[in-house]
């Protein structure tokens, strides 16, 4: 948030001086506290491989994209961590943000997608990249799968995501069919969900007639609702509340200055969030179920990202 926040107060004499002094001290405290909290969640990467260079010569990784108000990409990893176990990336969502086109493009990469795990030398489910090599290997594998570089990442512990939903006042979804999951009945129709229920709602897949597709759709619906509500946050106090709640559940290579840049310069430009679904089909190979995405589909997704990130509308 801009440190030169202007306070318009119509008072007189000593009352004006007193209020400005108190409020100015409070703004500095909140700003400084938010900055310190952001530093705790910041975690830059040291990849074992050089930055990804796309085979598409028209695709280039932006340099300090937020500083220059360029479009950028983000990989969101929803991680189901366990004690003494790194766990796996339960959710992999890619966002492309373009202020010129005033929109964000979102799509899930199904967790069982069969692909090359970069840096591990195997063909496996894409969500295993995190178990093998953490955030770095996940990013490299996603970049190779999409043939597109990733600018930023955010790793979110799924329980922390539930706390975020509570912090923004819950989410509302339109559930296409009734189902039971982990002791709760989710009725068909419009639902208001707290963080715990939203997490359960997003995780069910075995009773969904569309399987992983249905699960991915529910995850995107919830993420879109979270983003819509978060986009309404417009001051450093709200940013401080979010960061304070998530400091133990989030790691990202987005700096505090870049967070402020997004809130002040990008957020007012974003008016639309579009969803894309990665098409494929299930296949059992060596008694293991995979989600196969053909090269033509990978090219389609690559081109959608490339088109969305163009600097002209």
Sine and cosine of phi, psi and omega as CSV:
sin_phi,cos_phi,sin_psi,cos_psi,sin_omega,cos_omega
0.00,0.00,0.51,-0.86,-0.06,-1.00
-0.91,0.41,0.82,-0.58,-0.04,-1.00
-0.93,0.36,-0.32,0.95,0.01,-1.00
-1.00,-0.03,0.72,0.69,0.00,-1.00
-0.88,0.47,0.79,-0.61,-0.04,-1.00
-0.99,-0.11,0.75,-0.66,0.03,-1.00
-0.94,-0.34,0.89,-0.46,0.00,-1.00
-0.99,-0.13,0.96,-0.27,-0.05,-1.00
-0.81,-0.59,0.78,-0.63,0.00,-1.00
-0.96,-0.27,1.00,-0.05,0.01,-1.00
-0.67,-0.74,-0.06,-1.00,-0.01,-1.00
-0.74,-0.68,0.38,-0.92,0.17,-0.99
0.76,0.65,-0.72,-0.69,-0.09,-1.00
-0.92,0.40,-0.48,0.88,0.01,-1.00
-0.88,0.48,-0.69,0.73,0.02,-1.00
-0.88,0.48,-0.76,0.65,-0.04,-1.00
-0.87,0.49,-0.67,0.75,-0.03,-1.00
-0.91,0.42,-0.73,0.68,-0.03,-1.00
-0.90,0.43,-0.69,0.72,0.02,-1.00
-0.88,0.48,-0.63,0.78,0.00,-1.00
-0.90,0.43,-0.72,0.69,-0.03,-1.00
-0.92,0.38,-0.74,0.67,-0.03,-1.00
-0.92,0.39,-0.65,0.76,0.03,-1.00
-0.87,0.49,-0.65,0.76,0.05,-1.00
-0.90,0.43,-0.62,0.79,0.00,-1.00
-0.92,0.39,-0.69,0.73,0.00,-1.00
-0.88,0.47,-0.69,0.72,0.01,-1.00
-0.88,0.47,-0.67,0.74,-0.02,-1.00
-0.89,0.46,-0.73,0.68,-0.03,-1.00
-0.90,0.43,-0.69,0.72,0.00,-1.00
-0.87,0.49,-0.74,0.67,-0.03,-1.00
-0.90,0.44,-0.63,0.77,0.01,-1.00
-0.91,0.41,-0.67,0.74,0.03,-1.00
-0.89,0.46,-0.64,0.77,0.01,-1.00
-0.90,0.44,-0.66,0.75,0.02,-1.00
-0.91,0.40,-0.65,0.76,0.02,-1.00
-0.91,0.42,-0.67,0.75,0.02,-1.00
-0.87,0.49,-0.59,0.81,0.02,-1.00
-0.89,0.45,-0.50,0.87,-0.02,-1.00
-0.96,0.29,-0.47,0.88,-0.02,-1.00
-1.00,-0.07,-0.16,0.99,-0.02,-1.00
-0.96,0.27,0.74,-0.68,0.02,-1.00
-0.51,-0.86,0.98,-0.19,0.02,-1.00
-0.96,0.28,0.25,-0.97,-0.09,-1.00
-0.96,-0.28,0.48,-0.88,0.14,-0.99
-0.82,-0.58,0.98,0.22,-0.09,-1.00
-0.90,0.43,0.56,-0.83,0.01,-1.00
-0.97,0.23,-0.32,0.95,0.05,-1.00
-0.92,-0.40,0.39,-0.92,0.06,-1.00
-0.88,0.47,0.25,-0.97,0.05,-1.00
-0.82,0.57,0.62,-0.78,-0.11,-0.99
-0.92,0.39,0.73,-0.69,0.10,-0.99
-0.92,-0.39,0.89,-0.46,-0.05,-1.00
-0.92,0.39,0.52,-0.85,0.12,-0.99
-0.93,0.38,-0.37,0.93,0.05,-1.00
-0.99,0.16,0.94,-0.34,-0.11,-0.99
-0.92,0.39,-0.24,0.97,0.04,-1.00
-1.00,0.07,-0.03,1.00,-0.03,-1.00
-0.97,-0.26,0.82,-0.57,0.02,-1.00
-0.74,-0.67,0.58,-0.82,0.05,-1.00
-0.96,0.27,0.78,-0.62,0.00,-1.00
-0.93,0.36,0.57,-0.82,0.08,-1.00
-0.99,-0.17,0.87,-0.49,-0.05,-1.00
0.72,0.69,0.87,0.48,-0.13,-0.99
-0.85,0.52,-0.68,0.73,-0.06,-1.00
-0.92,0.38,-0.58,0.82,0.00,-1.00
-0.88,0.48,-0.58,0.82,-0.03,-1.00
-0.99,-0.16,0.11,0.99,-0.02,-1.00
0.85,0.52,0.59,0.81,0.05,-1.00
-1.00,0.07,0.34,-0.94,0.19,-0.98
-0.89,0.45,0.40,-0.92,0.01,-1.00
-0.46,-0.89,0.23,-0.97,0.01,-1.00
-0.90,-0.44,0.50,-0.86,0.04,-1.00
-0.69,-0.72,0.71,-0.70,0.17,-0.99
-0.97,-0.24,0.86,-0.50,0.05,-1.00
-0.98,-0.20,0.85,-0.52,0.03,-1.00
-0.95,-0.32,0.91,-0.41,0.14,-0.99
-1.00,0.00,0.93,-0.36,-0.19,-0.98
-0.96,-0.29,0.76,-0.65,0.06,-1.00
-0.99,-0.17,0.99,0.10,-0.08,-1.00
-0.99,0.12,0.52,-0.85,0.01,-1.00
-0.77,-0.64,0.30,-0.95,0.00,-1.00
-0.90,0.44,0.76,-0.65,0.00,-1.00
0.86,0.51,0.44,0.90,-0.01,-1.00
-0.47,-0.88,0.79,-0.62,0.00,-1.00
-0.87,0.48,-0.48,0.88,-0.02,-1.00
0.99,0.15,-0.21,-0.98,0.01,-1.00
-0.78,-0.62,0.33,-0.95,0.06,-1.00
-0.98,0.18,0.98,-0.18,-0.04,-1.00
-0.91,0.42,-0.48,0.88,-0.03,-1.00
-0.66,-0.75,0.70,-0.71,0.09,-1.00
-0.78,-0.63,0.92,-0.39,-0.05,-1.00
-0.82,-0.58,0.75,-0.67,0.05,-1.00
-0.96,-0.29,0.72,-0.69,0.07,-1.00
-0.87,-0.49,0.69,-0.72,0.19,-0.98
-0.89,-0.45,0.75,-0.66,-0.12,-0.99
-0.88,-0.47,0.83,-0.56,-0.02,-1.00
-0.70,-0.71,0.96,-0.27,-0.02,-1.00
-0.93,0.38,-0.46,0.89,0.01,-1.00
-0.91,0.42,-0.66,0.75,0.03,-1.00
-1.00,0.02,0.01,1.00,0.09,-1.00
0.83,0.55,0.61,0.79,-0.09,-1.00
-0.49,-0.87,0.29,-0.96,0.12,-0.99
-0.85,-0.53,0.69,-0.73,0.07,-1.00
-0.95,-0.32,0.76,-0.66,-0.07,-1.00
-0.79,-0.61,0.67,-0.74,0.19,-0.98
-0.46,-0.89,0.57,-0.82,0.11,-0.99
-0.99,0.11,0.56,-0.83,0.28,-0.96
-0.97,-0.23,0.92,-0.39,-0.04,-1.00
-0.79,0.61,0.69,-0.72,-0.14,-0.99
-0.88,0.47,-0.45,0.89,-0.03,-1.00
-1.00,-0.06,0.18,0.98,-0.02,-1.00
-0.85,0.52,0.78,-0.63,-0.02,-1.00
-1.00,0.06,0.84,-0.55,-0.06,-1.00
-0.34,-0.94,0.15,-0.99,0.08,-1.00
-0.96,0.29,0.75,-0.66,0.07,-1.00
-1.00,-0.03,0.96,-0.28,-0.10,-0.99
-0.94,0.34,0.78,-0.63,-0.01,-1.00
1.00,-0.04,-0.12,0.99,0.00,-1.00
-0.90,-0.44,-0.31,0.95,0.06,-1.00
0.95,0.31,0.48,0.88,-0.02,-1.00
-0.73,-0.69,0.31,-0.95,0.20,-0.98
-0.97,-0.25,0.84,-0.54,-0.13,-0.99
-0.39,-0.92,-0.04,-1.00,0.10,-1.00
-0.94,0.35,0.67,-0.74,-0.15,-0.99
-0.89,0.45,-0.50,0.87,-0.02,-1.00
-0.96,0.29,-0.20,0.98,0.05,-1.00
-0.96,0.27,-0.28,0.96,0.01,-1.00
-0.84,0.55,-0.62,0.78,0.00,-1.00
-0.91,0.40,-0.65,0.76,0.01,-1.00
-0.90,0.43,-0.58,0.81,-0.04,-1.00
-0.98,0.19,-0.64,0.77,-0.14,-0.99
-0.55,-0.83,0.37,0.93,0.11,-0.99
0.91,0.41,-0.40,-0.92,-0.06,-1.00
-0.88,0.48,-0.68,0.74,-0.06,-1.00
-0.85,0.53,-0.75,0.66,-0.03,-1.00
-0.93,0.36,-0.55,0.83,0.06,-1.00
-0.89,0.46,-0.72,0.69,-0.01,-1.00
-0.90,0.44,-0.73,0.69,-0.01,-1.00
-0.88,0.48,-0.62,0.78,0.00,-1.00
-0.94,0.35,-0.67,0.75,0.03,-1.00
-0.91,0.41,-0.67,0.74,0.04,-1.00
-0.86,0.52,-0.68,0.73,0.02,-1.00
-0.92,0.39,-0.64,0.77,-0.01,-1.00
-0.90,0.44,-0.65,0.76,-0.06,-1.00
-1.00,-0.06,-0.23,0.97,-0.14,-0.99
0.81,0.59,0.72,0.70,0.01,-1.00
-0.49,-0.87,0.71,-0.70,-0.02,-1.00
-0.95,0.30,0.53,-0.85,0.06,-1.00
-0.97,-0.23,0.79,-0.61,-0.01,-1.00
-0.99,0.12,-0.69,0.72,-0.08,-1.00
-0.71,-0.70,0.31,-0.95,0.12,-0.99
-0.69,-0.72,0.37,-0.93,0.17,-0.99
-0.63,-0.78,0.88,-0.48,0.06,-1.00
-0.98,-0.18,0.83,-0.55,-0.08,-1.00
-0.83,-0.56,0.84,-0.54,0.17,-0.98
-0.91,0.40,0.74,-0.68,-0.13,-0.99
-0.87,0.49,-0.54,0.84,0.05,-1.00
-0.93,0.37,-0.55,0.83,0.07,-1.00
-0.91,0.41,-0.56,0.83,0.05,-1.00
-0.89,0.45,-0.60,0.80,0.05,-1.00
-0.90,0.44,-0.63,0.77,0.03,-1.00
-0.91,0.40,-0.61,0.80,0.05,-1.00
-0.87,0.49,-0.68,0.73,0.00,-1.00
-0.88,0.47,-0.66,0.76,0.07,-1.00
-0.89,0.46,-0.62,0.78,-0.05,-1.00
-0.91,0.42,-0.57,0.82,-0.01,-1.00
-1.00,-0.01,0.09,1.00,0.09,-1.00
1.00,-0.05,0.34,0.94,0.02,-1.00
1.00,0.06,0.04,-1.00,0.02,-1.00
-0.74,-0.67,0.35,-0.94,0.05,-1.00
-0.85,-0.52,0.72,-0.70,-0.03,-1.00
-0.70,-0.71,0.33,-0.94,0.11,-0.99
-0.94,-0.33,0.96,-0.28,-0.08,-1.00
-1.00,0.09,0.86,-0.51,-0.09,-1.00
-0.95,0.30,-0.35,0.94,0.00,-1.00
-0.41,-0.91,0.42,-0.91,-0.02,-1.00
-0.98,0.19,0.63,-0.78,0.08,-1.00
-0.40,-0.92,0.36,-0.93,0.07,-1.00
-0.94,-0.33,0.66,-0.75,0.02,-1.00
-0.46,-0.89,0.81,-0.58,0.05,-1.00
0.75,0.67,0.76,0.65,0.12,-0.99
0.99,0.14,0.14,0.99,0.02,-1.00
-0.78,-0.63,0.66,-0.75,0.05,-1.00
-0.99,-0.10,0.85,-0.53,0.05,-1.00
-0.98,-0.19,0.96,-0.28,-0.04,-1.00
-0.95,0.32,0.42,-0.91,0.10,-0.99
-0.93,0.37,0.59,-0.81,0.05,-1.00
0.93,-0.37,-0.30,-0.95,-0.08,-1.00
-0.97,0.23,0.79,-0.61,-0.05,-1.00
-0.79,-0.61,0.60,-0.80,0.17,-0.99
-0.95,-0.31,0.84,-0.55,-0.14,-0.99
-0.84,-0.54,0.67,-0.74,0.18,-0.98
-0.99,0.12,-0.05,-1.00,-0.09,-1.00
-0.87,0.49,-0.71,0.70,-0.03,-1.00
-0.89,0.45,-0.71,0.71,-0.01,-1.00
-0.94,0.34,-0.58,0.81,0.03,-1.00
-0.89,0.45,-0.62,0.79,0.03,-1.00
-0.91,0.42,-0.69,0.72,0.05,-1.00
-0.89,0.45,-0.70,0.71,-0.02,-1.00
-0.85,0.53,-0.62,0.79,-0.07,-1.00
-0.98,0.18,-0.29,0.96,-0.11,-0.99
-1.00,-0.05,-0.42,0.91,-0.08,-1.00
-0.90,0.44,0.70,-0.71,0.09,-1.00
-0.60,-0.80,-0.48,0.88,-0.12,-0.99
-0.94,0.35,-0.48,0.88,0.04,-1.00
-1.00,-0.08,0.11,0.99,0.02,-1.00
-1.00,-0.01,0.81,-0.59,-0.01,-1.00
-0.87,0.49,-0.35,0.94,0.03,-1.00
-0.99,-0.15,0.07,1.00,0.06,-1.00
0.85,0.53,-0.78,-0.62,-0.04,-1.00
-0.90,0.44,-0.51,0.86,0.05,-1.00
-0.87,0.50,-0.72,0.69,0.01,-1.00
-0.89,0.45,-0.67,0.74,0.03,-1.00
-0.88,0.48,-0.71,0.70,0.02,-1.00
-0.88,0.47,-0.62,0.78,0.02,-1.00
-0.89,0.45,-0.69,0.73,0.02,-1.00
-0.90,0.43,-0.63,0.78,0.04,-1.00
-0.89,0.46,-0.69,0.73,0.01,-1.00
-0.91,0.42,-0.63,0.78,0.03,-1.00
-0.86,0.50,-0.70,0.72,-0.02,-1.00
-0.94,0.35,-0.69,0.73,0.02,-1.00
-0.88,0.48,-0.66,0.75,0.02,-1.00
-0.89,0.46,-0.65,0.76,0.03,-1.00
-0.90,0.44,-0.68,0.73,0.04,-1.00
-0.88,0.48,-0.72,0.70,-0.03,-1.00
-0.91,0.42,-0.65,0.76,0.02,-1.00
-0.87,0.49,-0.65,0.76,-0.01,-1.00
-0.96,0.27,-0.65,0.76,0.00,-1.00
-0.90,0.43,-0.52,0.86,-0.01,-1.00
-0.91,0.42,-0.33,0.94,0.00,-1.00
-0.99,0.13,-0.20,0.98,0.03,-1.00
-0.95,0.31,0.76,-0.65,-0.14,-0.99
-0.69,-0.72,0.23,0.97,0.04,-1.00
-0.61,-0.79,0.27,-0.96,-0.12,-0.99
-0.93,0.36,-0.43,0.90,0.04,-1.00
-0.90,0.44,-0.69,0.73,0.03,-1.00
-0.92,0.40,-0.64,0.77,0.04,-1.00
-0.88,0.48,-0.66,0.75,0.03,-1.00
-0.88,0.47,-0.65,0.76,0.00,-1.00
-0.89,0.46,-0.70,0.72,0.00,-1.00
-0.90,0.43,-0.75,0.66,-0.03,-1.00
-0.89,0.46,-0.64,0.77,0.01,-1.00
-0.89,0.45,-0.59,0.81,-0.01,-1.00
-0.96,0.28,-0.52,0.85,-0.15,-0.99
-0.97,-0.25,0.05,1.00,-0.14,-0.99
-0.86,0.50,-0.44,0.90,0.01,-1.00
-1.00,-0.08,-0.01,1.00,-0.11,-0.99
-0.85,-0.52,-0.08,1.00,-0.10,-0.99
-0.78,-0.63,0.62,-0.78,0.21,-0.98
-0.75,-0.66,0.64,-0.77,-0.03,-1.00
-0.42,-0.91,0.40,-0.92,0.12,-0.99
-0.99,-0.17,0.30,0.95,0.12,-0.99
-1.00,0.03,0.84,-0.54,-0.04,-1.00
-0.98,0.21,0.24,-0.97,0.03,-1.00
-0.89,0.46,-0.65,0.76,0.03,-1.00
-0.89,0.47,-0.60,0.80,0.03,-1.00
-0.94,0.33,-0.58,0.81,0.09,-1.00
-0.87,0.50,-0.71,0.70,0.02,-1.00
-0.89,0.45,-0.65,0.76,0.01,-1.00
-0.87,0.50,-0.65,0.76,0.01,-1.00
-0.91,0.42,-0.71,0.71,-0.04,-1.00
-0.90,0.43,-0.68,0.73,-0.12,-0.99
-1.00,0.09,-0.60,0.80,-0.15,-0.99
-0.95,-0.32,-0.58,0.81,-0.02,-1.00
-1.00,0.06,-0.75,0.66,-0.13,-0.99
-0.80,0.61,-0.69,0.72,-0.01,-1.00
-0.90,0.43,-0.32,0.95,-0.04,-1.00
-1.00,0.03,-0.31,0.95,-0.10,-0.99
-1.00,0.05,0.87,-0.50,-0.03,-1.00
-0.83,-0.56,-0.07,1.00,-0.10,-1.00
-0.53,-0.85,0.63,-0.78,0.10,-1.00
-0.84,-0.54,0.88,-0.48,-0.01,-1.00
-0.96,-0.28,0.56,-0.83,-0.02,-1.00
-0.92,-0.39,0.61,-0.79,0.07,-1.00
-0.77,-0.64,0.60,-0.80,0.02,-1.00
-0.93,-0.37,0.76,-0.64,0.05,-1.00
-0.99,0.17,0.87,-0.49,-0.07,-1.00
-1.00,0.02,0.59,-0.81,0.03,-1.00
-0.11,-0.99,-0.21,-0.98,0.03,-1.00
-0.52,-0.85,0.47,-0.88,0.00,-1.00
-0.97,0.23,0.54,-0.84,0.02,-1.00
-0.44,-0.90,0.68,-0.74,0.06,-1.00
-1.00,-0.08,0.84,-0.55,0.02,-1.00
-0.80,-0.60,0.85,-0.53,-0.04,-1.00
0.79,0.61,0.69,0.73,0.06,-1.00
0.92,0.40,0.31,0.95,0.05,-1.00
-0.87,-0.50,0.73,-0.69,-0.01,-1.00
-0.99,0.11,0.78,-0.63,0.04,-1.00
-0.81,-0.58,0.32,-0.95,0.15,-0.99
-0.95,-0.30,0.93,-0.38,-0.06,-1.00
-1.00,-0.07,0.81,-0.59,0.06,-1.00
-0.91,-0.41,0.89,-0.45,-0.05,-1.00
-0.94,0.35,0.35,-0.94,-0.03,-1.00
-0.87,0.50,-0.59,0.81,0.02,-1.00
-0.88,0.47,-0.62,0.79,0.02,-1.00
-0.94,0.34,-0.63,0.77,0.05,-1.00
-0.89,0.46,-0.62,0.79,0.05,-1.00
-0.91,0.41,-0.64,0.77,0.03,-1.00
-0.87,0.49,-0.71,0.70,0.00,-1.00
-0.91,0.40,-0.67,0.74,0.06,-1.00
-0.83,0.56,-0.73,0.69,-0.04,-1.00
-0.92,0.39,-0.56,0.83,0.05,-1.00
-0.91,0.42,-0.67,0.74,0.04,-1.00
-0.89,0.46,-0.75,0.66,-0.02,-1.00
-0.86,0.52,-0.71,0.70,0.00,-1.00
-0.90,0.43,-0.67,0.74,-0.04,-1.00
-0.93,0.38,-0.51,0.86,-0.07,-1.00
-1.00,0.01,0.06,1.00,0.08,-1.00
-0.89,0.45,0.59,-0.81,-0.10,-1.00
-0.99,0.15,-0.05,1.00,0.06,-1.00
-0.93,-0.36,0.58,-0.81,-0.04,-1.00
-0.99,0.14,0.00,0.00,0.00,0.00
